[in-house]
Amino acid sequence: MIFTSIVFLLFFVIIALLYYILPGKFQWIWLLLSGLFFYMYGNPLYIVVPVSIILVTWYAGMQMEKSVSPVKAWPYYLFAIIANVGLLVFFKYTNFFTSSGFDFLNFIRHKIFHSETTLNNPLLIKVIAPLGISYITFQAIGYLIEIKRGNHTAERNLGHFSTYLLFFPKIIAGPVERAHDFLPQLKQSKSFAYDNIRNGLRQVLWGMFKKIVIADRLSLYVSSVLDNAGFHTGASLTLASIFYVFQMYADFSGYTDMALGFAKILGFDLMQNFNRPFFAKSVSEFWRKWHISLSTWFADYFYTPIAVAKRDWGKWSVVYAFFVTFIVLGFWHGANWTFIIFGALQGFILTIEFFTRKSRKKLRKQIPDWLNSLVSMIFVFTYFCLSLIFFRAATVEDALTVIKRIFTAPGPLYFDRDEPSSFIFSVMGVLFLMIVEMKMEFYKGGFSFLNNRHWLVRNLTYAFLIIVMLLIGVFDGGQFIYKQF
């Protein structure tokens, strides 16, 4: 079930109605059953994986807390971490590692031994990763690390812990919620609150608008151009690459808005995942505003431990931590060299920023603040746009083809003359999104439509968004982009 489908909306209405009818002590049970049903809707067999993660993690956490010393707790911690990572690696990377190995063997055979035969990969398997396995695994690992650090006590109620990992609004693509934020909310009885319902529905509506009207509309142009890069001009490829950045943002932040909105209706506050990243003035700031739950997870449990472990290296410990963290982060997105390059590009520019802090600070004093901010935001956006070319491409060769043709393929901009409205609506969607984001970034206290204190203005705004969705929305746009990760 995807959030924009009629099936899910009917499912959620039933869940929410019964949730508030039930006594408070039974509400978490209803949420757990709802999460199990949501997870098994596509393929019931996949529930075996998250249930295994839940049982192993919960038992290990309990035993770690009962252990009288860190030494005795270590085996349980190590076993649970290996089990979680092992499942993730098996489902996401088995084919990548085995295929890369056989590609290397064939390269050696052909180039060194001049063999004409090619070894086929007998280990190649066709396994589809279970729904949300990355997000479930990350939350489980974070939970274990916090117990090991002494920052969190183990959850004794297996049902509560299961509900934490299987809370259906965040299963598909996060946010990567922390146990110490979610579990206390779960243990509170939730009563019907008008403000929660209103605010939640408002956020769901805005997220659905971004997905259906902006992201899925942009995908039509992006796919037609970038999937046929060899036939398009540099101008068309440039615009499609820019559109893809906005498509990705509208799609992913739209999902997050809906996830947070559905959770709010049920009385839960989940972690914000985006904070207007296109106004970041540095790449480091960008990653503090983009996919916040995941970037902070990697900062807490990956980057910081690596930098501390290598602190004897001085400044180079930071550089090392940058590259390792972002290469792993890139690889997490998919078993493809394109994602590794995407991560390496982030590590590279963060290293440049780290070593040029003082010189950039001096330069900022010599130019107006508005000009520095504008140039910085344009640079960050352009660099992210360039790196996303690798992110989207099926192969490294495809990405390089796009980049090469951007600079070497002159010609007019691609424009579907048979359906010009699609292109026009795409441009209008981007402009509308940026106007809203600019208003939120620079004029927070100004006039508001969605949050206006007058009910007529609010309801006219809701009606406007719904009408626009019905008129120009793309309702067959498919799954959210980040569902695949």
C-alpha positions in Angstrom: 0.0 0.0 0.0 1.3 3.4 -0.9 0.1 6.5 1.0 -1.6 8.1 -2.1 -3.7 5.0 -2.9 -7.4 4.7 -2.1 -6.7 1.3 -0.4 -4.4 2.9 2.1 -6.6 5.9 2.8 -9.5 3.5 3.5 -7.2 1.4 5.7 -6.1 4.4 7.6 -9.6 5.7 8.2 -10.6 2.3 9.7 -7.4 2.2 11.8 -7.9 5.7 13.2 -11.6 5.3 14.0 -11.1 2.0 15.9 -7.9 3.4 17.5 -9.8 6.2 19.3 -12.8 3.9 20.2 -10.5 1.4 22.0 -9.5 2.0 25.6 -6.0 3.5 26.0 -4.4 0.3 27.3 -5.4 -1.6 24.1 -4.4 1.1 21.6 -0.8 -0.1 21.2 -2.1 -3.6 20.4 -4.3 -2.2 17.6 -1.3 -0.3 16.2 0.8 -3.5 16.3 -1.8 -5.5 14.5 -2.2 -2.6 12.0 1.6 -2.6 11.4 1.6 -6.4 10.9 -1.2 -6.2 8.4 0.4 -3.2 6.5 3.7 -5.1 6.3 2.1 -8.4 5.1 -0.2 -6.7 2.6 2.2 -7.2 -0.3 3.8 -10.5 0.6 2.9 -12.2 4.0 6.1 -14.2 4.0 8.3 -11.1 4.3 7.0 -10.6 7.9 9.5 -13.3 8.9 12.4 -10.8 8.5 11.2 -8.0 10.7 10.0 -10.4 13.3 13.4 -12.0 13.4 15.0 -8.6 13.8 12.6 -7.7 16.6 13.1 -10.9 18.5 16.9 -10.9 18.3 17.2 -7.2 19.1 14.7 -7.2 22.0 16.3 -10.3 23.6 19.9 -8.9 23.2 18.8 -5.6 24.7 17.3 -7.4 27.7 20.4 -9.6 28.3 22.7 -6.6 27.9 20.9 -4.7 30.6 20.9 -7.8 32.9 24.6 -8.4 32.5 26.7 -7.4 35.5 29.5 -6.1 33.4 30.2 -4.7 29.9 32.3 -7.8 29.1 29.4 -10.1 29.7 27.0 -7.9 27.7 29.4 -7.7 24.7 28.5 -11.1 23.2 24.8 -10.3 23.1 25.5 -6.9 21.6 27.9 -8.3 19.0 25.5 -11.1 18.0 22.5 -8.8 17.6 24.5 -6.3 15.5 25.9 -9.0 13.2 22.4 -10.5 12.8 20.9 -7.2 11.9 23.7 -6.2 9.5 23.8 -9.7 8.1 20.2 -9.7 7.1 20.5 -6.2 5.5 23.6 -7.2 3.6 22.0 -10.5 2.4 18.9 -8.9 1.0 20.5 -5.7 -0.5 24.1 -6.7 -1.5 24.4 -10.4 -2.2 24.1 -10.0 -6.0 26.4 -6.9 -6.0 29.3 -8.6 -4.2 29.1 -11.9 -6.1 28.6 -10.2 -9.5 31.5 -7.8 -8.8 33.7 -10.8 -7.8 32.9 -12.7 -11.0 33.4 -9.5 -13.1 36.9 -9.2 -11.6 37.7 -12.9 -12.3 36.5 -12.5 -15.9 38.7 -9.4 -16.3 41.7 -11.3 -15.0 41.0 -14.3 -17.3 40.5 -12.1 -20.4 43.3 -9.6 -19.9 46.0 -11.7 -18.3 45.4 -15.3 -19.3 43.7 -14.4 -22.6 40.8 -16.8 -22.0 37.9 -16.5 -24.3 35.4 -18.1 -21.9 33.4 -16.2 -19.5 32.5 -17.4 -16.0 28.8 -17.0 -15.1 27.7 -16.2 -11.6 26.0 -19.3 -10.1 25.3 -17.5 -6.9 23.1 -14.9 -8.5 19.8 -14.8 -6.7 16.6 -12.9 -7.3 15.7 -11.6 -3.9 13.5 -8.6 -3.3 14.4 -6.8 -0.1 11.5 -6.8 2.4 9.6 -3.6 2.9 11.5 -1.0 4.9 14.3 -3.4 6.0 16.9 -0.6 6.1 14.9 1.6 8.3 13.9 -1.2 10.6 17.5 -2.3 10.9 18.9 1.2 11.5 16.4 1.7 14.3 17.2 -1.7 15.9 21.0 -1.0 15.7 20.6 2.5 17.2 18.5 1.0 20.0 21.3 -1.5 20.8 24.0 1.2 20.7 22.1 3.5 23.1 21.7 0.6 25.5 25.4 -0.2 25.2 26.3 3.5 25.9 24.0 3.6 28.9 21.7 6.2 27.4 18.6 4.0 27.2 17.2 1.2 29.2 16.0 -1.9 27.5 12.3 -2.1 26.7 10.9 -5.0 28.7 7.6 -5.2 26.9 8.1 -7.1 23.6 4.8 -5.8 22.2 5.8 -2.2 22.8 9.2 -2.8 21.1 7.5 -4.6 18.2 5.1 -1.7 17.7 8.1 0.8 17.7 9.7 -1.0 14.8 6.4 -1.8 13.0 4.6 1.6 13.4 3.2 1.6 9.9 3.5 5.4 9.0 7.3 5.2 9.1 7.8 1.7 7.7 8.2 2.5 4.1 10.9 5.2 4.2 11.3 6.5 7.8 11.9 8.7 9.5 14.5 6.8 11.4 12.9 7.3 14.8 14.8 6.9 18.0 13.5 4.5 20.6 13.8 7.1 23.5 11.6 9.5 21.5 8.9 7.0 20.4 8.5 4.5 23.2 7.4 7.0 25.9 4.7 8.3 23.5 3.5 4.7 22.8 3.0 4.2 26.6 0.6 7.2 26.8 -3.1 6.8 26.4 -4.2 8.8 23.4 -7.5 10.6 23.4 -9.2 12.3 20.4 -7.7 15.8 20.0 -9.1 18.1 17.4 -5.8 20.0 16.9 -3.9 16.7 16.2 -6.5 15.7 13.6 -6.5 19.1 11.9 -2.8 19.5 11.9 -2.2 16.0 10.8 -4.7 16.2 7.9 -3.2 19.5 6.8 0.3 17.9 6.7 -1.0 14.9 4.8 -2.7 17.1 2.3 0.4 19.2 1.7 2.5 16.0 1.4 0.1 14.5 -1.1 0.1 17.7 -3.1 3.9 17.6 -3.4 3.9 13.9 -4.4 1.0 13.9 -6.9 1.1 17.4 -8.4 4.8 18.2 -8.3 7.0 15.1 -8.0 5.0 12.8 -10.3 4.4 15.5 -12.8 8.2 16.3 -13.0 9.0 12.6 -13.3 7.3 12.6 -16.8 9.8 15.0 -18.2 12.8 13.7 -16.2 12.2 10.1 -17.3 11.6 11.0 -21.0 14.9 12.9 -21.1 17.4 11.2 -18.7 16.3 7.7 -19.8 17.2 8.6 -23.4 20.2 10.8 -22.8 21.9 10.0 -26.0 19.1 11.6 -28.0 18.8 14.9 -26.1 20.6 18.2 -26.1 22.7 19.6 -23.3 19.9 22.1 -22.5 17.3 19.4 -22.1 19.6 17.3 -20.0 20.5 20.2 -17.8 16.8 21.0 -17.2 15.9 17.4 -16.6 18.8 17.1 -14.0 17.5 20.2 -12.2 13.9 18.9 -12.4 15.1 15.6 -10.9 16.4 17.4 -7.8 13.0 19.0 -7.2 11.3 15.7 -8.1 13.4 13.9 -5.5 12.7 16.5 -2.9 9.0 16.8 -3.5 8.6 13.0 -3.6 10.6 12.3 -0.4 9.6 15.3 1.6 6.0 14.7 0.4 6.2 11.2 1.8 7.6 12.5 5.1 4.9 15.1 5.4 2.3 12.3 5.0 4.0 10.0 7.4 4.2 12.7 10.0 0.7 13.7 9.3 -0.8 10.2 9.7 1.3 9.8 12.9 0.0 13.1 14.2 -3.6 12.1 13.7 -2.8 9.0 15.9 -1.3 11.3 18.5 2.4 10.7 17.7 5.1 13.3 17.0 7.8 11.9 14.7 11.1 13.4 13.8 11.2 16.1 11.1 13.2 14.9 8.1 13.6 18.0 6.0 14.2 21.7 6.8 14.2 23.6 3.5 17.6 22.2 2.3 17.7 24.3 -0.9 18.5 27.4 1.2 21.6 25.8 2.7 24.8 27.8 2.3 27.2 24.9 2.5 27.1 21.2 1.8 27.5 20.4 5.5 24.5 22.6 6.3 22.6 20.9 3.4 23.1 17.5 5.1 21.8 18.9 8.3 18.6 19.8 6.5 18.1 16.8 4.1 17.0 13.4 5.3 17.7 14.6 8.9 16.8 11.4 10.6 19.2 9.4 8.5 22.1 11.9 8.4 21.9 12.4 12.2 21.8 8.6 12.6 25.0 8.3 10.6 26.6 11.2 12.5 25.9 9.7 15.9 26.7 6.0 15.2 29.1 6.2 12.3 30.9 9.5 11.7 31.6 10.5 15.3 32.9 7.0 16.5 35.2 6.9 13.4 36.5 10.5 13.9 37.1 9.8 17.6 38.9 6.5 16.9 41.2 8.2 14.5 41.7 11.4 16.5 45.5 10.8 16.6 45.5 11.6 12.8 44.5 15.2 13.6 42.5 16.9 10.9 42.8 13.9 8.6 40.6 11.9 11.1 37.8 14.2 10.0 38.5 13.7 6.3 38.7 9.9 6.8 35.4 10.0 8.7 33.8 12.1 6.0 34.7 9.7 3.2 34.0 6.5 5.0 30.6 7.7 6.3 29.4 9.1 3.0 30.6 6.2 0.9 28.8 3.8 3.2 25.8 6.2 3.1 25.9 6.1 -0.7 26.3 2.4 -0.8 23.3 2.0 1.6 21.1 3.6 -1.1 21.9 0.7 -3.5 24.3 -2.0 -4.6 25.7 0.0 -7.5 28.9 1.9 -8.1 26.8 5.0 -9.0 25.7 5.3 -5.4 29.3 4.8 -4.1 30.4 7.7 -6.4 27.5 9.8 -5.1 28.7 9.3 -1.6 32.3 9.9 -2.5 31.4 13.2 -4.1 29.8 14.3 -0.8 32.9 13.3 1.1 35.1 15.2 -1.3 33.2 18.5 -1.1 32.9 18.3 2.7 36.6 17.8 2.8 37.1 20.9 0.7 34.8 22.9 2.9 36.6 21.7 6.0 40.0 22.8 4.8 38.8 26.2 3.4 36.8 27.3 6.4 39.1 30.2 7.4 39.6 31.4 3.8 35.9 31.4 3.1 35.3 33.3 6.4 37.7 36.0 5.3 36.1 36.2 1.8 32.6 36.5 3.3 33.7 39.7 5.1 34.7 41.3 1.8 31.4 40.9 0.0 27.7 41.7 0.9 25.9 39.1 3.0 23.1 38.8 0.4 25.5 38.1 -2.4 27.5 35.6 -0.4 24.3 33.8 0.6 23.0 33.7 -3.0 26.2 32.4 -4.5 26.6 29.8 -1.7 23.1 28.5 -2.2 23.5 28.3 -6.0 26.8 26.4 -5.6 25.3 23.9 -3.1 22.3 23.3 -5.3 24.4 22.9 -8.4 26.8 20.5 -6.7 23.9 18.4 -5.4 22.3 18.4 -8.8 25.5 17.1 -10.3 25.9 14.3 -7.8 22.3 13.3 -8.2 23.1 12.5 -11.9 25.1 9.5 -10.6 22.4 8.8 -8.0 19.7 8.3 -10.7 21.8 6.7 -13.4 21.7 2.9 -13.9 25.4 2.8 -14.6 28.5 5.0 -14.2 28.6 5.1 -18.0 25.1 6.5 -18.2 25.9 9.2 -15.7 29.1 10.2 -17.6 27.1 10.3 -20.8 24.6 12.8 -19.3 27.4 15.0 -17.9 29.3 14.9 -21.2 26.3 15.8 -23.3 25.4 18.6 -21.0 28.6 20.4 -22.2 28.9 19.0 -25.7 25.4 18.6 -27.2 24.1 21.9 -28.5 20.5 22.3 -29.6 17.1 23.5 -28.5 15.3 22.5 -25.3 13.1 19.4 -25.5 9.4 20.4 -25.5 6.6 18.0 -26.2 4.5 20.0 -28.6 1.7 17.5 -28.5 1.3 18.0 -24.7 2.8 21.3 -23.7 0.6 21.5 -20.6 2.7 18.8 -18.9 5.9 20.9 -19.3 4.1 24.1 -18.2 2.6 22.4 -15.1 6.1 21.1 -14.2 7.5 24.6 -14.2 4.6 25.9 -12.3 4.9 23.2 -9.7 8.6 24.0 -9.1 7.9 27.7 -8.8 4.9 27.1 -6.4 7.1 24.8 -4.2 9.9 27.4 -4.1 7.6 30.2 -3.3 6.1 28.3 -0.4 9.6 27.3 0.8 10.9 30.8 0.5 8.0 32.1 2.5 8.6 29.5 5.3 12.4 30.3 5.3 12.4 34.1 5.2 8.9 35.2 6.2 7.9 32.8 8.9 5.7 35.3 10.8 4.0 36.7 7.7 0.6 35.9 6.2 -0.2 32.1 6.1 -2.8 30.2 4.1 -2.7 26.7 5.5 -2.3 28.0 9.1 -4.4 31.1 8.8 -6.5 31.9 11.9 -9.6 32.6 9.7 -11.4 29.4 8.9 -12.6 30.6 5.5 -9.0 31.3 4.3 -7.9 27.9 5.6 -10.7 26.0 4.0 -10.4 27.8 0.7 -6.7 26.9 0.7 -7.6 23.2 1.3 -10.1 23.3 -1.4 -7.7 24.9 -3.8 -5.0 22.2 -3.2 -7.6 19.4 -3.6 -9.0 20.9 -6.8 -5.5 21.3 -8.3 -4.6 17.7 -7.4 -7.8 16.5 -9.1 -7.2 18.6 -12.2 -3.5 18.2 -12.9 -2.2 15.6 -10.5 -0.6 12.4 -11.8 -2.4 9.5 -10.1 -0.4 6.7 -11.7 3.0 8.0 -10.7 3.8 4.8 -8.7 5.7 4.3 -5.5 7.7 6.8 -3.6 11.3 7.0 -4.7 12.8 6.1 -1.3 10.6 3.0 -1.0 13.3 1.1 -2.9 16.0 1.9 -0.3 
